[in-house]
Amino acid sequence: MSERSRQVRRQSTAAVSAAAAGVPRMPAQRLSQAVGKTAGGRKQQAQARRQAILEAALSVFAARGYEAARLDDVAAQAGVAKGTLYLCFKDKQDLFEELVRGAVTPIMDRVTAAALARNMRATQILELFFALFRKEVLGTNRKLLLREIIAEGPRFPAIAAFYHREVIARGMALMRAIASEAVARGEFSSDAAARFPQLIVAPLLVAVIWDGLFSEIEPLDVDGLLAAHRDLLTANAGKDAP
């Protein structure tokens, strides 16, 4: 029997077997697309579960604080089994750290991109930074994460060390670079902010603390505070001192 004959015979046998089993033969391209859609669906479901867990965790941490928060409560509020939670996060600290990253990273990335852009003045970059912090942190429950760091950081040094490494160190390096460039361009009135970049973010911390302690007694005009702070940084910039 020739090779051509054997090939025809194998194809005929396969077709007969499929027909006998009542299973239609799916073209390879369609089969590949079906498998891809299934995998994509599973990935979307996993991402949705992870997001639900993070949202539930933010609510639980905000209501109970870091120490009293229980993963059982997070899982229950997210509508998942506790075992599912552990598939996504190692423990409570890992979950808390991911919440912090999710709150801070987008802000840092956008401010960094602005700082690297040409023709962006320091005042414009700081206005972007203040606006993002105002909207994404002060305007949401994410501000409660910062309060937790301030309140419970001394009792949980690993959390404090993580926050310093992931947020403070990165943020201070970025603010120092922005301030140094502003001094070189004559946009800032002195090099104080370049030497102590904590000065730039100080009103943001004041706003977070004030909101938690005194907002019901004396609401703070955060926008006015940030505008005044910007004016202090740039006062008399580029002008001869009297």
MISELUM-223276 format. One record per residue (C-alpha): residue number from 1; x, y, z. Coordinates in steps of 0.5 Angstrom, whole numbers, plus 2048, in hexadecimal, padded with zeros to 3 digits. Last residue first. Layout:
// residues N
NUM / X / Y / Z
...
This chain:
// residues 242
242 / 81C / 8BA / 862
241 / 81E / 8B3 / 85F
240 / 81F / 8B3 / 858
239 / 81A / 8AF / 854
238 / 81A / 8A8 / 851
237 / 816 / 8A5 / 857
236 / 814 / 8AB / 85B
235 / 80F / 8A6 / 85E
234 / 80F / 89F / 85B
233 / 80F / 89A / 861
232 / 80A / 89F / 865
231 / 806 / 89F / 85F
230 / 805 / 898 / 85E
229 / 803 / 897 / 866
228 / 7FE / 89D / 865
227 / 7FB / 899 / 85F
226 / 7FB / 892 / 863
225 / 7F8 / 895 / 869
224 / 7F2 / 898 / 865
223 / 7F1 / 892 / 861
222 / 7F1 / 88E / 868
221 / 7EC / 893 / 86B
220 / 7EC / 890 / 872
219 / 7E5 / 88E / 875
218 / 7E5 / 891 / 87D
217 / 7E1 / 88C / 882
216 / 7DF / 886 / 87D
215 / 7E6 / 887 / 87A
214 / 7EA / 887 / 880
213 / 7ED / 880 / 881
212 / 7ED / 87C / 87B
211 / 7ED / 881 / 876
210 / 7F2 / 885 / 87A
209 / 7F7 / 87F / 879
208 / 7F6 / 87E / 872
207 / 7F6 / 886 / 870
206 / 7FC / 886 / 875
205 / 800 / 881 / 871
204 / 7FE / 884 / 86A
203 / 801 / 88B / 86D
202 / 808 / 887 / 86F
201 / 809 / 885 / 868
200 / 80D / 88A / 865
199 / 811 / 88B / 86C
198 / 813 / 884 / 86C
197 / 817 / 886 / 866
196 / 81C / 889 / 86B
195 / 822 / 88B / 867
194 / 81F / 88C / 861
193 / 819 / 88F / 864
192 / 81E / 894 / 868
191 / 821 / 896 / 861
190 / 81E / 89D / 861
189 / 819 / 8A1 / 85E
188 / 817 / 89B / 859
187 / 816 / 89C / 851
186 / 81D / 89F / 850
185 / 81F / 899 / 84B
184 / 824 / 896 / 850
183 / 820 / 897 / 856
182 / 81A / 893 / 852
181 / 81F / 88E / 850
180 / 821 / 88C / 857
179 / 819 / 88D / 859
178 / 817 / 887 / 854
177 / 81D / 883 / 855
176 / 81C / 883 / 85D
175 / 814 / 882 / 85C
174 / 816 / 87C / 858
173 / 81B / 879 / 85D
172 / 816 / 87B / 863
171 / 811 / 877 / 85F
170 / 815 / 871 / 85E
169 / 818 / 871 / 865
168 / 811 / 872 / 868
167 / 80D / 86D / 864
166 / 80F / 866 / 863
165 / 815 / 866 / 868
164 / 812 / 86B / 86D
163 / 80B / 867 / 86D
162 / 80F / 860 / 86D
161 / 813 / 862 / 873
160 / 80D / 865 / 877
159 / 809 / 85E / 875
158 / 80F / 85A / 878
157 / 80F / 85F / 87E
156 / 808 / 85D / 880
155 / 807 / 860 / 887
154 / 80A / 867 / 885
153 / 806 / 866 / 87E
152 / 800 / 866 / 881
151 / 7FD / 86D / 881
150 / 801 / 870 / 87C
149 / 801 / 86A / 877
148 / 7F9 / 869 / 879
147 / 7F8 / 871 / 877
146 / 7FB / 870 / 871
145 / 7F7 / 86A / 86F
144 / 7F1 / 86E / 871
143 / 7F3 / 873 / 86C
142 / 7F1 / 86D / 867
141 / 7EA / 86E / 869
140 / 7E9 / 873 / 863
139 / 7E9 / 87B / 862
138 / 7F0 / 87C / 866
137 / 7F3 / 876 / 862
136 / 7F1 / 876 / 85B
135 / 7EF / 87D / 85A
134 / 7F3 / 881 / 85F
133 / 7F9 / 87D / 85D
132 / 7F8 / 87E / 856
131 / 7F7 / 885 / 856
130 / 7FD / 886 / 85B
129 / 801 / 883 / 856
128 / 7FF / 886 / 850
127 / 7FF / 88D / 853
126 / 806 / 88B / 855
125 / 808 / 889 / 84E
124 / 805 / 890 / 84C
123 / 809 / 894 / 851
122 / 810 / 890 / 84F
121 / 80F / 892 / 848
120 / 80E / 88D / 842
119 / 811 / 88F / 83C
118 / 814 / 888 / 83A
117 / 811 / 882 / 83E
116 / 815 / 87E / 843
115 / 811 / 882 / 849
114 / 80A / 880 / 846
113 / 80C / 879 / 845
112 / 80E / 879 / 84C
111 / 808 / 87C / 84E
110 / 804 / 877 / 84B
109 / 808 / 871 / 84D
108 / 808 / 873 / 854
107 / 800 / 874 / 854
106 / 7FF / 86D / 851
105 / 804 / 86A / 856
104 / 801 / 86D / 85D
103 / 7FA / 86A / 85D
102 / 7FB / 863 / 85A
101 / 802 / 863 / 85E
100 / 7FE / 864 / 865
99 / 7F9 / 85F / 863
98 / 7FE / 85A / 861
97 / 802 / 85B / 868
96 / 7FB / 85A / 86C
95 / 7FA / 853 / 868
94 / 801 / 851 / 869
93 / 801 / 853 / 871
92 / 7FA / 84F / 872
91 / 7FD / 849 / 86F
90 / 800 / 845 / 868
89 / 7FB / 849 / 863
88 / 7F8 / 846 / 85D
87 / 7F7 / 83F / 85E
86 / 7F6 / 840 / 866
85 / 7F0 / 844 / 864
84 / 7ED / 83E / 861
83 / 7EE / 83A / 867
82 / 7EA / 83F / 86B
81 / 7E4 / 83D / 866
80 / 7E2 / 843 / 862
79 / 7DC / 848 / 863
78 / 7E1 / 84E / 864
77 / 7DD / 850 / 86A
76 / 7DE / 849 / 86D
75 / 7E5 / 849 / 86A
74 / 7E7 / 84F / 86E
73 / 7E4 / 84D / 874
72 / 7E7 / 846 / 874
71 / 7EE / 84A / 873
70 / 7ED / 84E / 87A
69 / 7EE / 855 / 87B
68 / 7F0 / 857 / 882
67 / 7F7 / 859 / 882
66 / 7F6 / 85D / 87B
65 / 7F0 / 861 / 87D
64 / 7E9 / 85F / 87E
63 / 7E5 / 863 / 879
62 / 7EA / 865 / 874
61 / 7EE / 85E / 874
60 / 7E7 / 85B / 873
59 / 7E5 / 860 / 86D
58 / 7EC / 860 / 86A
57 / 7EC / 858 / 86A
56 / 7E5 / 857 / 867
55 / 7E8 / 85C / 861
54 / 7EE / 858 / 861
53 / 7EA / 851 / 861
52 / 7E5 / 853 / 85C
51 / 7EB / 855 / 857
50 / 7EE / 84E / 858
49 / 7E8 / 84B / 856
48 / 7E7 / 84F / 850
47 / 7EE / 84E / 84E
46 / 7ED / 846 / 84F
45 / 7E7 / 847 / 84B
44 / 7EA / 84B / 845
43 / 7F0 / 845 / 845
42 / 7EB / 840 / 845
41 / 7E7 / 843 / 83F
40 / 7EE / 844 / 83B
39 / 7EF / 83D / 83C
38 / 7E8 / 83B / 839
37 / 7E9 / 840 / 833
36 / 7F0 / 83D / 832
35 / 7ED / 836 / 831
34 / 7E7 / 838 / 82D
33 / 7EC / 83C / 828
32 / 7F1 / 836 / 828
31 / 7EB / 831 / 826
30 / 7E8 / 836 / 821
29 / 7EF / 836 / 81E
28 / 7F0 / 82F / 81E
27 / 7E9 / 82E / 81A
26 / 7E4 / 82A / 81F
25 / 7E2 / 823 / 81D
24 / 7DB / 821 / 81F
23 / 7DA / 81C / 824
22 / 7D5 / 817 / 823
21 / 7DA / 811 / 825
20 / 7D8 / 80E / 81F
19 / 7DA / 814 / 81B
18 / 7E0 / 815 / 81E
17 / 7E2 / 80E / 81D
16 / 7E0 / 80F / 816
15 / 7E4 / 815 / 815
14 / 7EA / 812 / 818
13 / 7EA / 80C / 814
12 / 7E9 / 810 / 80E
11 / 7EF / 814 / 80F
10 / 7F4 / 80E / 811
9 / 7F2 / 80B / 80A
8 / 7F3 / 811 / 806
7 / 7FA / 811 / 809
6 / 7FB / 80A / 808
5 / 7F9 / 80B / 801
4 / 7FE / 810 / 800
3 / 804 / 80C / 803
2 / 803 / 807 / 7FE
1 / 800 / 800 / 800
